[in-house]
Amino acid sequence: MPRAPGGESSSPAQTSSVAVSWDQILRQPAAWYGGAEALRVAENVLLYQRAAGGWPKNINMAAPMTAADRAKVTDERAQNDATIDNTSTTTQIRFLALVLRGTADARFKDAALKGIDFLLAAQYANGGWPQYFPLRDDYSRRITFNDDAMVNVMTLLRETSQGQTPFEFVDASRRGRAAQSVSRGVDVMLRTQIRVNGVLTGWCQQHDERNFQPVKARAYEHPSIASKETASIARFLMGIERPSPEIVSAVDGAVAWLRAAQISGVRTERRPDGSNPGGDVVAVQDSAAPPIWARFYEIGTNRPMFSGRDGVIKYSLSEIEIERRAGYSWYGDYAARLLRDDYPKWKK
């Protein structure tokens, strides 16, 4: 579950006028969201909202805007680049909901509701979500678990359906639709879970929106079992009250697979390298290293997989080009907290 924002107590160093970066926009004290700086950013967020109701990604919406900037963004309102990728749209909805609590400005309510309507409209009838809506004619049409895209959406809609803070303003009709949407999303999570020799394992970053099979996205993102996304989906399913036997089996299967996929005695190290601005990342043997997981595992063999922009599958990080070695998250402690804390607590 994402961290509940806006609930910290204020401090002298954090006032309503303090400028913040976009990546910290949901981590401010509650009082900040009623202040001048939050209102300035909220005006930007309103401006960036696309006609479809969602927002584009990878934009610093907290940055000051000139008159020329505002005119340009206004002209781009009809662009079809609204997305749930990289926490976009869910972040903007959450932010506007927090500012609404601090200001009671109806414009923020209307924009947040339009964003929620976008999420509901973007969902496939089978329960999955594509990256972009309206749809594009590329891999972004696939059911997208990558980087927690669907989990972020479903978490927001679950909180909305339950009237949790800061979504108390959402009407009963939308709450009901959000609950139905989450139910369909859970169903597609169960339907897409990968079985190997009849045994439930994890999930791919993307699944085909028609037959639910694991599919490729970018050249270096192959059909595979993805540890990061598997841990996130399992954690979301664990948050369901009174889980069905199917949900319990899905979580148990995912956790068993994550335990089997755990890598011990290896850590990653970033090193300077003059040939690449981002340096290099290498896997180093270290008997004292805590457990980690590869991002991708080959379906059937459970071998860690790596790939460069040429799309050729390799089985060692050192075999792909330096730009991809250093520019993608190939290893991480993705399931450490799930296995250590969350799952044992859930099973009690």
Secondary structure, 3 states (H helix, E strand, C coil): CCCCCCCCCCECCECCCCCCCHHHCCCCCHHHHHCHHHHHHHHHHHHHCCCCCCCCCCCCCCCCCCHHHHHHHHHCCCCCCCECHHHCCHHHHHHHHHHHHHHCCHHHHHHHHHHHHHHHHHCCCCCCCCCECCCCCCHHHCEECHHHHHHHHHHHHHHHHCCCCCCCCCCHHHHHHHHHHHHHHHHHHHHHCCEECCEECCCCCEECCCCCCECCCCCCCCCCEEHHHHHHHHHHHHCCCCCCHHHHHHHHHHHHHHHHHCECCEEEEEECCCCCCCCEEEEEECCCCCCEEECEECCCCCCEEEECCCCCEECCHHHCCHHHHHHCCCEECCCHHHHHHHHHHHHC
